[in-house]
Amino acid sequence: MISELTGLAISNASLLDEATSAAEAMSMAFNIHSQKRKKFFVSESIFPQIIDVIKTRALLAEITLHIGKLEDFPMNKAEEYCGLIVQTPDNHGTLKDHSELFNHLREKDVRSIII
């Protein structure tokens, strides 16, 4: 049915909403590091309803969330973080290129998530 509606030869229909997908991505980053890196950074400019779902999942998994401005991410302590999540365009309508930040995080083995 989705293929017929979209006119695409191949398509997918997911049951995950944006907030649940973001929380699942955080869980995956946490599990990739064998649950040893217990910190996760959340951009404060993500939609608030998404942050709420991430908070709930983090509480259950005992992940410590740090919610703030991307400029405030502690790059000198990046090895303590399993991941970082950003949204673009964000809650303020800003569209950013996060390539440089993601390249630095990759060097520290921090998972970069963009929604």
Sequence and secondary structure as in RCSB ss.txt:
>XXXX:A:sequence
MISELTGLAISNASLLDEATSAAEAMSMAFNIHSQKRKKFFVSESIFPQIIDVIKTRALLAEITLHIGKLEDFPM
NKAEEYCGLIVQTPDNHGTLKDHSELFNHLREKDVRSIII
>XXXX:A:secstr
 HHHHH  SS    S  HHHHHHHHHHHHHHHTTT   EEEEETTS HHHHHHHHHHHHHHT EEEEE GGG  G
GGGGGEEEEEE SS TT      HHHHHHHHHTT EEEE 
